[in-house]
Amino acid sequence: MSLVLNEDQKMVQESASAFCQEQVPVSVMRRLRDDKDATGYDKDLWAKMVELGWTGMAIPEAYGGFGFGYGGLAVVLEETGKTLVNSPLISTVLLSATAVNEAGTETQKETLLPAIASGELVIAFAIDEKPVHAPALTALSAKASGDGFTLNGEKVMVLDGHVADKIIVVTRTTEGDNELGMFIVDANAPGVDIQRLHMVDNRNNAKVTFSNVGVTADQVLNGVDNTGEAIEKTLDIARLGIAAEMLGSMQQVFETTVQYLKDRTQFGVAIGSFQALQHRTSIMYSDIELCRSMVRRGFEALDENEPAEKIAQLASAAKAKVSDTMFLVSNEGVQMHGGIGMTDEFDIGFYLKRARVAQHFLGNASFHRDRYATLKGF
């Protein structure tokens, strides 16, 4: 088992790093926030990401992608995490393209995946209905109506919901704990109401309400009541992807903080020479490296098609550890910057805000520790 990047992944990493640092620094996110941008991301920069092939990285070649694997996408997400890039990469590529690839019919794959790879479609993925991640508590209903179904209910924390062309919505299709379905709904369909939410981390989010929304049988992914495993696989892939992005963010916080400790002087010496601060940075470094190994192990399992149960265990273990470490590192980054760490003038505070939202997205540390224990039979 190797947890280092191969040559192709290193090339992707170098390209993604150069692009993010040069063209999508944190100042781009700051500008979008200050301008109260209606879209929430820079469309021209998104087009360049499409040209770089990021949207097709984990999509099979048969459907217009490059078949590079999720390990390559993880490398890109890690680099975007370093500069807090706002884009539909998570909503459309990591979540929605994965859902279609895992559960879609051949027709759905042939229609949707090439459009995602080419950047023509932005698709949101709607699953959560509560302030906390709880797929088992899905209540949005899909009831049979004529030749199709009628959807009623509400979803929250829908990434890029207000700019999406389509929404993949997870529903409760019949009575039962595990009988979930997925439907592909046009965002402008009658009965769909989308309210943009302004989150503390400045990433696109929305509340989506479905009121007697009619859908046809060909909008069902993988058949009614037959998508439970596909939903879990999609979520586990996305959890690993979010963990990769968080890994990039915490690495940037660590490097920025270490540089500040070298530059800031007190009593005539750099504060980085103080042993107490050295101990704290050592703890951060060790935890970040452990997170890196866990994230790369998870993506290795994905690309080697290991059993779904093993991937689930790795995804929950990684998301739990990364969430805890991101909490620690983002806190320490702000505290070690002293008073200026709390000001809007410095970027360090943006990482703390992104950390707080990312920690809870698709399950916080407590959720995943409990899930991991359950998967291991405890």
Buried (B, 14 or more C-beta within 10 A) or exposed (E): EEEEBEEEBEEBBEBBBEBBEEBBBBEBBBEBBEEEBEBBBBEEBBEBBBEBBBBBBBBBEEBBBBEBBBBBBBBBBBBBBBBBBBBBBBBBBBBBBBBBBBBBBEEBBBBBBBBBBEBEBBBBBBBBBEEEBEBEEBEBBBEEEEEBBBBBBBBBBBBBBBBBBBBBBBBBBEEEEEBBBBBBBBBEBEBBEBEBEEBEBBBBBBBBBBEEBBBEEEBBBBEBBBBBEBBBBBBBBBBBBBBBBBBBBBBBBBEBBBEBBEEBEEEEEBBBEBEEBEEBBEBBBEBBEEBBEBBBBBBBBBBEEEEBEEBBBBBBBBBBBBBBBBBBBBBBBBBBBEEEBEEEEBBBBBBBBBBBBBBBBBBBBEBBBBBBEEBEEE
